[in-house]
Amino acid sequence: MKPADETMMRPAALELVVNGERRSIAVGTLQEALGVLGYGDVKVATALNGVFVAANRRAETELATGDRIEIVAPRQGG
């Protein structure tokens, strides 16, 4: 039995707008996008197409080409 072809298992690259910048990344969910974009363990707030997405909903929030993602990291100071 042959191993599965890895290219068949990866999602196609999506054309997204991340914080106003066009990006092409191969992800399926908002959680995956955060990991690819370097926000994997960082505490951030997220919105998809102008709607807030809670951290516990990111793994089930699927993305599509044209989606707009906003990622905001909290600031410290006073």
CNS distance restraints for C-alpha pairs under 8 A (distance, minus, plus):
assign (resid   4 and name CA) (resid   8 and name CA) 7.58 0.50 0.50
assign (resid   4 and name CA) (resid   9 and name CA) 7.83 0.50 0.50
assign (resid   5 and name CA) (resid   9 and name CA) 6.99 0.50 0.50
assign (resid   6 and name CA) (resid  10 and name CA) 6.59 0.50 0.50
assign (resid  10 and name CA) (resid  26 and name CA) 7.20 0.50 0.50
assign (resid  10 and name CA) (resid  27 and name CA) 7.78 0.50 0.50
assign (resid  11 and name CA) (resid  26 and name CA) 5.55 0.50 0.50
assign (resid  11 and name CA) (resid  27 and name CA) 5.81 0.50 0.50
assign (resid  11 and name CA) (resid  28 and name CA) 6.21 0.50 0.50
assign (resid  12 and name CA) (resid  26 and name CA) 5.32 0.50 0.50
assign (resid  12 and name CA) (resid  27 and name CA) 7.31 0.50 0.50
assign (resid  13 and name CA) (resid  24 and name CA) 5.83 0.50 0.50
assign (resid  13 and name CA) (resid  25 and name CA) 4.80 0.50 0.50
assign (resid  13 and name CA) (resid  26 and name CA) 3.77 0.50 0.50
assign (resid  13 and name CA) (resid  27 and name CA) 6.70 0.50 0.50
assign (resid  14 and name CA) (resid  23 and name CA) 7.99 0.50 0.50
assign (resid  14 and name CA) (resid  24 and name CA) 5.39 0.50 0.50
assign (resid  14 and name CA) (resid  25 and name CA) 5.44 0.50 0.50
assign (resid  14 and name CA) (resid  26 and name CA) 5.88 0.50 0.50
assign (resid  14 and name CA) (resid  27 and name CA) 7.08 0.50 0.50
assign (resid  14 and name CA) (resid  64 and name CA) 6.52 0.50 0.50
assign (resid  14 and name CA) (resid  65 and name CA) 4.85 0.50 0.50
assign (resid  14 and name CA) (resid  66 and name CA) 7.73 0.50 0.50
assign (resid  15 and name CA) (resid  22 and name CA) 6.97 0.50 0.50
assign (resid  15 and name CA) (resid  23 and name CA) 5.83 0.50 0.50
assign (resid  15 and name CA) (resid  24 and name CA) 4.56 0.50 0.50
assign (resid  15 and name CA) (resid  25 and name CA) 6.86 0.50 0.50
assign (resid  15 and name CA) (resid  64 and name CA) 7.94 0.50 0.50
assign (resid  15 and name CA) (resid  65 and name CA) 4.84 0.50 0.50
assign (resid  15 and name CA) (resid  66 and name CA) 5.81 0.50 0.50
assign (resid  15 and name CA) (resid  67 and name CA) 7.75 0.50 0.50
assign (resid  16 and name CA) (resid  22 and name CA) 5.76 0.50 0.50
assign (resid  16 and name CA) (resid  23 and name CA) 5.25 0.50 0.50
assign (resid  16 and name CA) (resid  24 and name CA) 6.14 0.50 0.50
assign (resid  16 and name CA) (resid  25 and name CA) 7.62 0.50 0.50
assign (resid  16 and name CA) (resid  64 and name CA) 7.78 0.50 0.50
assign (resid  16 and name CA) (resid  65 and name CA) 5.79 0.50 0.50
assign (resid  16 and name CA) (resid  66 and name CA) 5.15 0.50 0.50
assign (resid  16 and name CA) (resid  67 and name CA) 5.29 0.50 0.50
assign (resid  16 and name CA) (resid  68 and name CA) 6.02 0.50 0.50
assign (resid  16 and name CA) (resid  69 and name CA) 7.40 0.50 0.50
assign (resid  17 and name CA) (resid  21 and name CA) 5.22 0.50 0.50
assign (resid  17 and name CA) (resid  22 and name CA) 4.37 0.50 0.50
assign (resid  17 and name CA) (resid  23 and name CA) 5.89 0.50 0.50
assign (resid  17 and name CA) (resid  66 and name CA) 6.89 0.50 0.50
assign (resid  17 and name CA) (resid  67 and name CA) 6.37 0.50 0.50
assign (resid  17 and name CA) (resid  68 and name CA) 4.68 0.50 0.50
assign (resid  17 and name CA) (resid  69 and name CA) 6.08 0.50 0.50
assign (resid  18 and name CA) (resid  22 and name CA) 6.27 0.50 0.50
assign (resid  18 and name CA) (resid  23 and name CA) 6.64 0.50 0.50
assign (resid  18 and name CA) (resid  68 and name CA) 6.03 0.50 0.50
assign (resid  18 and name CA) (resid  69 and name CA) 4.82 0.50 0.50
assign (resid  18 and name CA) (resid  70 and name CA) 5.91 0.50 0.50
assign (resid  18 and name CA) (resid  71 and name CA) 7.50 0.50 0.50
assign (resid  19 and name CA) (resid  68 and name CA) 7.67 0.50 0.50
assign (resid  19 and name CA) (resid  69 and name CA) 6.27 0.50 0.50
assign (resid  19 and name CA) (resid  70 and name CA) 4.89 0.50 0.50
assign (resid  19 and name CA) (resid  71 and name CA) 6.45 0.50 0.50
assign (resid  20 and name CA) (resid  68 and name CA) 7.82 0.50 0.50
assign (resid  20 and name CA) (resid  70 and name CA) 7.86 0.50 0.50
assign (resid  25 and name CA) (resid  33 and name CA) 7.55 0.50 0.50
assign (resid  25 and name CA) (resid  36 and name CA) 7.85 0.50 0.50
assign (resid  27 and name CA) (resid  32 and name CA) 5.76 0.50 0.50
assign (resid  27 and name CA) (resid  33 and name CA) 5.82 0.50 0.50
assign (resid  27 and name CA) (resid  63 and name CA) 7.74 0.50 0.50
assign (resid  28 and name CA) (resid  32 and name CA) 6.64 0.50 0.50
assign (resid  28 and name CA) (resid  33 and name CA) 7.60 0.50 0.50
assign (resid  28 and name CA) (resid  62 and name CA) 5.70 0.50 0.50
assign (resid  28 and name CA) (resid  63 and name CA) 5.74 0.50 0.50
assign (resid  28 and name CA) (resid  64 and name CA) 7.87 0.50 0.50
assign (resid  29 and name CA) (resid  33 and name CA) 6.34 0.50 0.50
assign (resid  29 and name CA) (resid  58 and name CA) 6.92 0.50 0.50
assign (resid  29 and name CA) (resid  59 and name CA) 5.95 0.50 0.50
assign (resid  29 and name CA) (resid  60 and name CA) 6.56 0.50 0.50
assign (resid  29 and name CA) (resid  61 and name CA) 5.41 0.50 0.50
assign (resid  29 and name CA) (resid  62 and name CA) 4.26 0.50 0.50
assign (resid  29 and name CA) (resid  63 and name CA) 5.36 0.50 0.50
assign (resid  30 and name CA) (resid  34 and name CA) 6.28 0.50 0.50
assign (resid  30 and name CA) (resid  58 and name CA) 5.17 0.50 0.50
assign (resid  30 and name CA) (resid  59 and name CA) 6.30 0.50 0.50
assign (resid  30 and name CA) (resid  60 and name CA) 7.75 0.50 0.50
assign (resid  30 and name CA) (resid  61 and name CA) 5.69 0.50 0.50
assign (resid  30 and name CA) (resid  62 and name CA) 6.31 0.50 0.50
assign (resid  30 and name CA) (resid  63 and name CA) 6.42 0.50 0.50
assign (resid  31 and name CA) (resid  35 and name CA) 6.48 0.50 0.50
assign (resid  31 and name CA) (resid  40 and name CA) 7.87 0.50 0.50
assign (resid  31 and name CA) (resid  58 and name CA) 4.93 0.50 0.50
assign (resid  31 and name CA) (resid  59 and name CA) 4.86 0.50 0.50
assign (resid  31 and name CA) (resid  61 and name CA) 7.71 0.50 0.50
assign (resid  32 and name CA) (resid  36 and name CA) 6.28 0.50 0.50
assign (resid  32 and name CA) (resid  59 and name CA) 7.34 0.50 0.50
assign (resid  33 and name CA) (resid  37 and name CA) 6.00 0.50 0.50
assign (resid  34 and name CA) (resid  38 and name CA) 6.24 0.50 0.50
assign (resid  34 and name CA) (resid  39 and name CA) 4.93 0.50 0.50
assign (resid  34 and name CA) (resid  40 and name CA) 5.58 0.50 0.50
assign (resid  35 and name CA) (resid  39 and name CA) 5.41 0.50 0.50
assign (resid  35 and name CA) (resid  40 and name CA) 4.14 0.50 0.50
assign (resid  35 and name CA) (resid  41 and name CA) 7.96 0.50 0.50
assign (resid  36 and name CA) (resid  40 and name CA) 7.58 0.50 0.50
assign (resid  39 and name CA) (resid  43 and name CA) 7.86 0.50 0.50
assign (resid  39 and name CA) (resid  44 and name CA) 7.81 0.50 0.50
assign (resid  42 and name CA) (resid  73 and name CA) 7.90 0.50 0.50
assign (resid  43 and name CA) (resid  73 and name CA) 6.65 0.50 0.50
assign (resid  43 and name CA) (resid  74 and name CA) 7.63 0.50 0.50
assign (resid  44 and name CA) (resid  71 and name CA) 6.45 0.50 0.50
assign (resid  44 and name CA) (resid  72 and name CA) 5.49 0.50 0.50
assign (resid  44 and name CA) (resid  73 and name CA) 4.53 0.50 0.50
assign (resid  44 and name CA) (resid  74 and name CA) 6.57 0.50 0.50
assign (resid  45 and name CA) (resid  52 and name CA) 7.75 0.50 0.50
assign (resid  45 and name CA) (resid  53 and name CA) 7.64 0.50 0.50
assign (resid  45 and name CA) (resid  54 and name CA) 7.46 0.50 0.50
assign (resid  45 and name CA) (resid  55 and name CA) 7.61 0.50 0.50
assign (resid  45 and name CA) (resid  71 and name CA) 5.84 0.50 0.50
assign (resid  45 and name CA) (resid  72 and name CA) 5.14 0.50 0.50
assign (resid  45 and name CA) (resid  73 and name CA) 6.40 0.50 0.50
assign (resid  45 and name CA) (resid  74 and name CA) 7.82 0.50 0.50
assign (resid  46 and name CA) (resid  52 and name CA) 5.93 0.50 0.50
assign (resid  46 and name CA) (resid  53 and name CA) 5.53 0.50 0.50
assign (resid  46 and name CA) (resid  54 and name CA) 7.13 0.50 0.50
assign (resid  46 and name CA) (resid  55 and name CA) 7.80 0.50 0.50
assign (resid  46 and name CA) (resid  69 and name CA) 7.08 0.50 0.50
assign (resid  46 and name CA) (resid  70 and name CA) 5.59 0.50 0.50
assign (resid  46 and name CA) (resid  71 and name CA) 4.78 0.50 0.50
assign (resid  46 and name CA) (resid  72 and name CA) 6.44 0.50 0.50
assign (resid  47 and name CA) (resid  51 and name CA) 5.02 0.50 0.50
assign (resid  47 and name CA) (resid  52 and name CA) 4.15 0.50 0.50
assign (resid  47 and name CA) (resid  53 and name CA) 5.25 0.50 0.50
assign (resid  47 and name CA) (resid  69 and name CA) 5.74 0.50 0.50
assign (resid  47 and name CA) (resid  70 and name CA) 5.08 0.50 0.50
assign (resid  47 and name CA) (resid  71 and name CA) 6.78 0.50 0.50
assign (resid  48 and name CA) (resid  52 and name CA) 6.48 0.50 0.50
assign (resid  48 and name CA) (resid  53 and name CA) 6.69 0.50 0.50
assign (resid  48 and name CA) (resid  67 and name CA) 6.91 0.50 0.50
assign (resid  48 and name CA) (resid  68 and name CA) 5.73 0.50 0.50
assign (resid  48 and name CA) (resid  69 and name CA) 4.75 0.50 0.50
assign (resid  48 and name CA) (resid  70 and name CA) 6.54 0.50 0.50
assign (resid  49 and name CA) (resid  67 and name CA) 6.09 0.50 0.50
assign (resid  49 and name CA) (resid  68 and name CA) 4.87 0.50 0.50
assign (resid  49 and name CA) (resid  69 and name CA) 6.31 0.50 0.50
assign (resid  50 and name CA) (resid  68 and name CA) 7.59 0.50 0.50
assign (resid  50 and name CA) (resid  69 and name CA) 7.91 0.50 0.50
assign (resid  50 and name CA) (resid  70 and name CA) 7.81 0.50 0.50
assign (resid  53 and name CA) (resid  57 and name CA) 6.38 0.50 0.50
assign (resid  53 and name CA) (resid  58 and name CA) 6.60 0.50 0.50
assign (resid  54 and name CA) (resid  58 and name CA) 6.70 0.50 0.50
assign (resid  57 and name CA) (resid  61 and name CA) 6.19 0.50 0.50
assign (resid  63 and name CA) (resid  67 and name CA) 6.63 0.50 0.50
